[in-house]
Amino acid sequence: MEDDAEIIYSPLCRRIKSNRTTVEVLIFRGEDESDWLLEVEDESGGSTVWTETFASDAAALEEVMSVIKEEGIEIFLVEDGNTLH
């Protein structure tokens, strides 16, 4: 993705709160890209980024919701800044 390319955010981006923990789900792509990227930010600014891309924004949202259901929202609490998923 070029530095001057516009970033398109999905309308499916959202905040999710569970068990007193809130995360921000960011689903985005470059304006000239077809695949979507997924990032989850915790309350302290820590970030979990998926290394894989998704064919649709709905598939990215489905992935994060599945992880929350299976592992709990606390899996996204990052102590040292950033993690890859």
C-alpha positions in Angstrom: 0.0 0.0 0.0 1.4 3.4 -1.0 2.0 6.1 1.7 -0.4 8.5 0.0 -3.2 5.9 -0.6 -6.4 6.7 1.2 -7.5 4.2 3.9 -11.1 3.0 3.7 -12.7 2.0 7.0 -15.5 -0.5 7.1 -18.9 0.5 8.5 -18.5 -2.7 10.5 -15.8 -1.1 12.8 -17.1 -0.9 16.3 -16.4 -0.9 20.0 -17.1 -4.1 21.9 -17.6 -4.2 25.6 -17.6 -7.4 27.7 -16.6 -8.2 31.3 -15.7 -4.6 32.0 -13.2 -4.6 29.0 -13.7 -2.5 25.9 -11.9 -3.0 22.6 -12.0 -1.1 19.4 -12.4 -3.3 16.2 -10.8 -1.7 13.2 -11.4 -3.1 9.8 -9.8 -1.3 6.9 -8.2 -1.5 3.5 -6.3 0.7 1.1 -8.4 2.4 -1.5 -6.7 0.3 -4.3 -6.8 -2.9 -2.3 -9.5 -5.6 -2.3 -8.6 -7.4 0.9 -9.4 -6.1 4.4 -7.1 -5.8 7.4 -8.1 -6.4 11.0 -6.8 -4.7 14.1 -8.1 -4.7 17.7 -7.0 -2.0 20.1 -7.4 -2.3 23.8 -8.3 0.5 26.3 -4.6 1.3 26.9 -3.8 1.7 23.2 -2.3 -1.8 22.8 -2.9 -3.3 19.4 -3.5 -6.9 18.1 -3.1 -7.1 14.3 -3.9 -10.1 12.2 -1.2 -11.2 9.7 -3.8 -12.6 7.3 -6.2 -10.5 5.2 -9.9 -11.0 4.7 -11.9 -11.1 1.5 -14.7 -9.1 3.0 -15.1 -6.8 6.0 -17.9 -9.2 7.2 -15.4 -12.0 7.3 -13.0 -9.9 9.4 -15.7 -9.1 11.9 -16.8 -12.7 12.0 -13.2 -13.7 12.9 -12.9 -11.2 15.8 -16.3 -12.2 17.2 -15.3 -15.9 17.0 -12.1 -15.2 18.9 -14.0 -13.3 21.6 -16.6 -16.1 21.9 -13.9 -18.9 22.1 -11.2 -17.2 24.1 -12.8 -14.2 25.8 -12.3 -10.5 25.2 -9.4 -10.4 27.6 -7.2 -12.1 25.0 -6.9 -8.7 23.4 -5.4 -7.0 26.5 -1.9 -6.2 25.4 0.8 -5.4 28.0 3.7 -4.4 25.9 2.2 -2.5 22.9 1.5 -4.8 19.9 0.9 -8.4 19.1 0.2 -10.4 16.0 -2.6 -12.8 15.8 
